[in-house]
Every structure is written in structure tokens, then in C-alpha cells.
């Protein structure tokens, strides 16, 4: 018996979504179990199931079948929130490093001058007249 090797689905654009046959292949490949590791069985008729990128597109992942997994909707929300939090932390560290490079060293610059006198303040010493 000869088994036909199926061609891997690749999205033409980042927003391209896989078809139903790709979703069924992913479901079969995962054994009908959520890919997050919770061990719950997924049922297309009952559960809300999301197709998720293992490595997010924003993080350099590709829009292809080998980078897709099926997750229950609740598990997908948790994973997405964790990824967003990690991206936020990374941005904070990069911003801090960038501002540290641009910040001048303390103490550098001109020496502090005496404050200027204002016209409304009384001058107590008349050194020029006396």
C-alpha cells in the first residue's frame, strides 16, 4: 500500500488562514488533544478551538502548517497573554538599555553658576557706591 505525502500548507500572506482540511490534519496529528499540555480532548462540535502559531508571526514565525497547533480558546488566551507580557518586558529592557546609552554622564558639563539677581529683589550690598 502506498501512502501519499501531503503537501504542507503555506499561507500566501500573514493574515491567510488554513482551510478545514488543514485543521483536520492538525487535529489528527495532535490526537485530538489540546496542544498546551492541559490534556483536554478537543471536539470540533462542542468546544471553541483556535488555530495558533507556535512561534508568533510578530516574533519571526512563519505562516505554515508546521508552525500551527490547535488550542482550546481558553488555553489560547492564556498563551497569548503570556507572550504579550514577555514582549512587553523585552521592550522595557531594550528601551532602558537604549536610554542608558544616550544619557550623558552625571557631573559632566559646565560648572554651576551663581544665581542671577532679579530686579524685584532688594540688593543689600552697594559695593560700587560705597
MARBA-3410 file (N, C-alpha, C, O; in Angstrom, 1 decimal):
130
0.8,-1.2,0.0,0.0,0.0,0.0,0.9,1.2,0.0,1.8,1.3,0.8 ~ 0.6,2.2,-0.9,1.4,3.4,-1.0,0.7,4.6,-0.3,-0.5,4.8,-0.5 ~ 1.4,5.3,0.6,0.8,6.4,1.2,1.3,7.7,0.5,2.5,7.9,0.2 ~ 0.4,8.6,0.2,0.7,9.8,-0.5,1.1,10.8,0.5,0.5,11.1,1.5 ~ 2.2,11.5,0.2,2.7,12.5,1.1,2.0,13.8,0.8,2.0,14.3,-0.4
1.3,14.4,1.8,0.6,15.6,1.5,1.5,16.8,1.6,2.5,16.9,2.4 ~ 1.2,17.7,0.7,2.0,18.9,0.6,1.6,19.8,1.8,0.5,20.0,2.2 ~ 2.6,20.4,2.5,2.4,21.3,3.6,1.7,22.6,3.2,2.1,23.2,2.2 ~ 0.7,23.0,4.0,0.1,24.2,3.7,1.0,25.4,4.1,1.6,25.4,5.2 ~ 1.1,26.4,3.2,1.8,27.6,3.5,0.9,28.8,3.1,0.4,28.9,2.0
0.7,29.7,4.0,-0.1,30.9,3.8,0.6,31.9,2.8,1.8,32.1,3.0 ~ -0.1,32.4,1.9,0.5,33.4,1.0,0.8,34.7,1.6,1.7,35.4,1.3 ~ -0.1,35.0,2.6,0.1,36.3,3.3,0.1,36.0,4.8,-0.4,34.9,5.2 ~ 0.6,36.9,5.6,0.5,36.6,7.1,-0.9,36.5,7.6,-1.1,35.8,8.6 ~ -1.9,37.1,7.0,-3.3,37.0,7.5,-4.1,35.8,6.9,-5.2,35.6,7.2
-3.4,35.0,6.0,-4.1,33.9,5.4,-4.4,32.8,6.5,-3.6,32.6,7.4 ~ -5.6,32.3,6.4,-6.0,31.3,7.4,-6.0,29.9,6.7,-6.4,29.8,5.5 ~ -5.7,28.8,7.4,-5.7,27.5,6.8,-7.1,27.0,6.6,-8.0,27.5,7.3 ~ -7.3,26.1,5.7,-8.6,25.6,5.4,-9.0,24.5,6.4,-8.2,24.1,7.2 ~ -10.2,24.0,6.2,-10.7,23.0,7.0,-9.9,21.7,7.0,-9.8,21.0,8.0
-9.4,21.3,5.8,-8.6,20.1,5.7,-7.3,20.2,6.5,-6.9,19.2,7.1 ~ -6.7,21.3,6.6,-5.5,21.5,7.4,-5.8,21.4,8.8,-5.1,20.8,9.6 ~ -7.0,22.0,9.2,-7.4,21.9,10.6,-7.6,20.4,11.1,-7.2,20.0,12.1 ~ -8.3,19.7,10.2,-8.5,18.2,10.5,-7.1,17.5,10.6,-7.0,16.6,11.4 ~ -6.2,17.8,9.7,-4.9,17.2,9.8,-4.2,17.5,11.1,-3.6,16.7,11.7
-4.2,18.8,11.5,-3.6,19.2,12.8,-4.3,18.5,13.9,-3.6,18.0,14.9 ~ -5.6,18.3,13.9,-6.4,17.6,14.9,-5.9,16.2,15.0,-5.8,15.6,16.1 ~ -5.8,15.5,13.9,-5.3,14.1,13.8,-3.9,14.0,14.3,-3.6,13.1,15.1 ~ -3.0,14.9,13.9,-1.6,14.9,14.3,-1.5,15.1,15.9,-0.6,14.4,16.5 ~ -2.3,15.9,16.5,-2.3,16.1,17.9,-3.1,15.0,18.7,-3.1,15.0,19.9
-3.7,14.1,18.0,-4.5,13.1,18.6,-5.8,13.6,19.3,-6.3,13.0,20.2 ~ -6.2,14.8,18.8,-7.5,15.4,19.3,-7.3,16.0,20.7,-8.3,16.4,21.3 ~ -6.1,16.2,21.1,-5.8,16.8,22.4,-5.2,18.2,22.3,-4.4,18.4,21.4 ~ -5.6,19.1,23.2,-5.1,20.5,23.2,-3.6,20.5,23.3,-3.0,19.7,24.0 ~ -3.0,21.3,22.4,-1.5,21.4,22.4,-0.8,22.1,23.5,0.4,22.0,23.6
-1.6,22.7,24.4,-0.9,23.4,25.5,-0.4,22.5,26.6,0.5,22.9,27.4 ~ -0.9,21.3,26.6,-0.4,20.4,27.6,-1.4,20.1,28.7,-1.1,19.4,29.7 ~ -2.6,20.7,28.6,-3.6,20.5,29.6,-4.2,19.1,29.6,-4.8,18.7,30.6 ~ -4.1,18.5,28.4,-4.6,17.1,28.3,-6.1,17.0,27.9,-6.6,15.9,27.9 ~ -6.7,18.1,27.7,-8.2,18.1,27.4,-8.4,17.6,25.9,-7.7,18.0,25.0
-9.4,16.8,25.7,-9.8,16.4,24.4,-10.6,17.5,23.7,-11.5,18.0,24.4 ~ -10.3,17.8,22.5,-11.0,18.8,21.7,-12.0,18.2,20.8,-11.7,17.2,20.1 ~ -13.2,18.8,20.8,-14.3,18.3,20.0,-14.7,19.5,19.1,-15.2,20.5,19.7 ~ -14.6,19.4,17.8,-15.0,20.5,16.9,-16.5,20.9,17.1,-16.8,22.0,16.8 ~ -17.3,20.0,17.4,-18.8,20.3,17.5,-19.1,21.0,18.8,-20.1,21.7,18.9
-18.3,20.8,19.9,-18.7,21.4,21.2,-17.8,22.5,21.6,-18.3,23.5,22.1 ~ -16.5,22.3,21.5,-15.5,23.3,22.0,-15.2,24.4,21.0,-15.3,24.2,19.8 ~ -14.8,25.5,21.6,-14.2,26.6,20.8,-12.7,26.3,20.6,-12.0,26.3,21.6 ~ -12.3,26.0,19.4,-10.9,25.6,19.1,-10.3,26.7,18.3,-10.9,27.2,17.2 ~ -9.1,27.1,18.7,-8.3,28.2,17.9,-7.1,27.6,17.3,-6.5,26.7,17.8
-6.8,28.1,16.1,-5.6,27.7,15.4,-4.5,28.7,15.8,-4.7,29.9,15.5 ~ -3.4,28.3,16.4,-2.4,29.2,16.9,-1.1,28.9,16.3,-0.7,27.8,15.9 ~ -0.3,30.0,16.1,1.1,29.9,15.6,1.9,29.5,16.8,1.9,30.1,17.9 ~ 2.7,28.5,16.7,3.6,28.0,17.8,4.6,29.2,18.1,4.8,29.6,19.2 ~ 5.3,29.7,17.0,6.1,30.9,17.1,5.3,32.0,16.4,5.0,31.9,15.2
4.9,33.0,17.2,4.1,34.0,16.7,4.7,34.7,15.5,5.9,34.8,15.4 ~ 3.9,35.2,14.6,4.4,35.9,13.4,5.2,37.1,13.8,6.2,37.4,13.1 ~ 4.7,37.8,14.8,5.4,39.0,15.2,6.8,38.7,15.8,7.7,39.6,15.8 ~ 7.0,37.5,16.2,8.3,37.0,16.8,9.1,36.3,15.7,10.2,35.7,16.0 ~ 8.7,36.4,14.4,9.5,35.8,13.4,9.0,34.4,12.9,9.7,33.8,12.1
7.9,33.9,13.4,7.4,32.7,13.0,6.8,32.7,11.6,6.5,33.8,11.1 ~ 6.6,31.6,10.9,6.1,31.5,9.6,4.7,31.1,9.6,4.2,30.4,10.5 ~ 4.0,31.5,8.6,2.6,31.1,8.4,2.5,29.9,7.6,2.1,29.9,6.4 ~ 2.8,28.7,8.2,2.8,27.4,7.5,2.3,26.4,8.5,2.3,26.6,9.7 ~ 1.9,25.3,8.0,1.3,24.2,8.8,2.2,23.7,9.9,1.7,23.3,11.0
3.5,23.6,9.6,4.4,23.1,10.6,4.6,24.0,11.8,5.1,23.7,12.9 ~ 4.1,25.3,11.7,4.1,26.2,12.8,2.8,26.5,13.4,2.6,27.5,14.1 ~ 1.8,25.6,13.1,0.5,25.7,13.6,0.1,24.6,14.6,0.7,23.5,14.6 ~ -0.7,25.0,15.6,-1.2,24.0,16.5,-2.7,24.4,16.9,-3.1,25.5,16.7 ~ -3.4,23.4,17.4,-4.8,23.7,17.8,-4.8,23.8,19.3,-4.3,22.9,20.0
-5.5,24.8,19.8,-5.6,25.0,21.3,-7.1,25.3,21.6,-7.8,25.9,20.7 ~ -7.5,24.9,22.7,-8.8,25.4,23.2,-8.8,26.9,23.4,-7.7,27.4,23.7 ~ -9.9,27.6,23.2,-10.0,29.0,23.3,-9.4,29.6,24.6,-8.6,30.5,24.6 ~ -9.7,29.0,25.7,-9.2,29.4,27.0,-7.7,29.3,27.1,-7.0,30.2,27.6 ~ -7.2,28.2,26.6,-5.7,28.0,26.7,-5.0,28.9,25.7,-3.9,29.4,26.0
-5.6,29.2,24.6,-5.1,30.2,23.6,-5.0,31.6,24.2,-4.0,32.3,24.0 ~ -6.0,32.0,25.0,-6.0,33.3,25.6,-4.8,33.4,26.6,-4.2,34.4,26.7 ~ -4.6,32.4,27.4,-3.5,32.3,28.4,-2.2,32.4,27.7,-1.3,33.2,28.1 ~ -2.0,31.6,26.6,-0.7,31.6,25.9,-0.5,33.0,25.3,0.7,33.5,25.4 ~ -1.5,33.6,24.7,-1.3,34.9,24.0,-1.0,36.0,25.1,-0.1,36.8,24.8
-1.6,35.9,26.2,-1.3,36.9,27.3,0.1,36.8,27.8,0.8,37.8,28.0 ~ 0.6,35.5,27.9,1.9,35.3,28.4,2.9,35.8,27.3,4.0,36.4,27.7 ~ 2.7,35.6,26.1,3.6,36.1,25.0,3.6,37.6,25.0,4.7,38.2,24.8 ~ 2.4,38.3,25.1,2.4,39.7,25.1,3.1,40.3,26.3,3.8,41.3,26.2 ~ 3.0,39.6,27.5,3.7,40.1,28.7,5.3,40.0,28.5,6.0,40.9,28.8
5.7,38.9,27.9,7.1,38.7,27.6,7.6,39.7,26.6,8.7,40.2,26.8 ~ 6.8,40.0,25.6,7.2,41.0,24.6,7.3,42.4,25.3,8.3,43.2,25.0 ~ 6.4,42.7,26.2,6.4,44.0,26.9,7.7,44.1,27.8,8.3,45.2,27.8 ~ 8.0,43.0,28.5,9.3,43.0,29.3,10.5,43.2,28.4,11.4,44.0,28.8 ~ 10.5,42.6,27.3,11.7,42.7,26.4,11.8,44.2,25.9,12.9,44.7,25.8
10.6,44.8,25.5,10.7,46.2,25.1,11.2,47.1,26.2,11.9,48.0,25.9 ~ 10.8,46.8,27.4,11.2,47.7,28.6,12.7,47.6,28.7,13.4,48.6,28.9 ~ 13.3,46.4,28.6,14.7,46.2,28.8,15.5,46.9,27.6,16.5,47.5,27.9 ~ 15.0,46.7,26.4,15.6,47.4,25.3,15.6,48.9,25.4,16.6,49.6,25.1 ~ 14.4,49.4,25.8,14.3,50.9,26.0,15.2,51.4,27.1,15.9,52.4,26.9
15.3,50.6,28.2,16.2,51.0,29.3,17.7,51.0,28.8,18.4,51.9,29.1 ~ 18.1,50.0,28.0,19.4,49.9,27.5,19.7,51.1,26.6,20.8,51.6,26.5 ~ 18.7,51.4,25.7,18.9,52.4,24.7,19.1,53.8,25.4,19.9,54.6,25.0 ~ 18.2,54.1,26.4,18.3,55.4,27.1,19.6,55.5,27.9,20.2,56.6,28.1 ~ 20.1,54.3,28.4,21.3,54.3,29.2,22.5,54.7,28.3,23.5,55.4,28.7
22.4,54.3,27.0,23.5,54.6,26.1,23.4,56.1,25.7,24.5,56.7,25.5 ~ 22.3,56.7,25.7,22.1,58.1,25.2,22.3,59.1,26.4,22.6,60.2,26.2 ~ 22.1,58.6,27.6,22.1,59.5,28.8,23.5,60.0,29.1,24.5,59.2,29.2 ~ 23.7,61.3,29.2,25.1,61.8,29.5,25.5,61.5,30.9,24.6,61.2,31.8 ~ 26.8,61.4,31.2,27.2,61.1,32.5,26.9,62.2,33.4,27.0,63.4,33.1
26.6,61.9,34.7,26.3,62.9,35.6,27.6,63.6,36.0,28.7,63.0,36.1 ~ 27.5,64.9,36.3,28.6,65.6,36.7,29.4,66.2,35.5,30.3,67.1,35.7 ~ 29.1,65.8,34.3,29.7,66.3,33.1,29.0,67.6,32.7,27.8,67.8,33.0 ~ 29.7,68.5,32.1,29.1,69.7,31.6,29.7,70.9,32.3,30.8,70.9,32.9 ~ 29.1,72.1,32.2,29.6,73.3,32.8,29.4,73.3,34.3,28.4,72.7,34.8
30.3,74.1,35.0,30.1,74.2,36.5,28.9,75.1,36.7,28.5,75.9,35.9 ~ 28.3,74.9,37.9,27.1,75.6,38.2,27.4,77.1,38.5,28.3,77.3,39.3 ~ 26.7,78.0,37.9,26.9,79.4,38.1,26.1,79.9,39.2,25.1,79.3,39.6 ~ 26.5,81.1,39.8,25.7,81.7,40.8,24.4,82.1,40.3,24.3,82.5,39.1 ~ 23.3,82.1,41.1,22.0,82.5,40.6,22.0,84.0,40.2,22.7,84.8,40.9
21.3,84.4,39.2,21.3,85.8,38.8,20.3,86.6,39.7,19.4,86.0,40.3 ~ 20.6,87.8,39.9,19.8,88.7,40.7,18.6,89.1,39.9,18.7,89.3,38.7 ~ 17.5,89.2,40.5,16.3,89.7,39.8,16.0,91.2,40.2,16.5,91.7,41.2 ~ 15.3,91.8,39.4,15.0,93.3,39.6,14.1,93.5,40.7,14.0,94.6,41.2 ~ 13.3,92.5,41.1,12.4,92.7,42.2,13.0,92.5,43.6,12.4,92.8,44.6
14.1,91.8,43.6,14.7,91.5,44.9,15.6,92.7,45.3,16.3,93.3,44.5 ~ 15.6,93.0,46.6,16.4,94.1,47.1,17.8,93.8,47.1,18.2,92.6,47.5 ~ 18.7,94.7,46.7,20.1,94.5,46.7,20.6,95.1,48.1,20.4,96.2,48.3 ~ 21.2,94.2,48.9,21.6,94.7,50.2,23.0,95.3,50.2,23.3,96.2,51.0 ~ 23.8,94.9,49.4,25.2,95.4,49.3,25.3,96.4,48.2,24.9,96.1,47.0
25.8,97.6,48.5,26.1,98.6,47.4,27.6,98.7,47.4,28.1,99.8,47.7 ~ 28.2,97.7,46.9,29.7,97.8,46.9,30.2,98.8,46.0,31.3,99.3,46.2 ~ 29.5,99.1,44.9,30.0,100.1,43.9,29.9,101.5,44.4,30.8,102.4,44.1 ~ 28.9,101.8,45.2,28.7,103.2,45.7,29.4,103.5,47.0,29.7,104.7,47.2 ~ 29.8,102.6,47.7,30.4,102.9,49.0,31.9,102.9,48.9,32.6,103.2,49.9
END
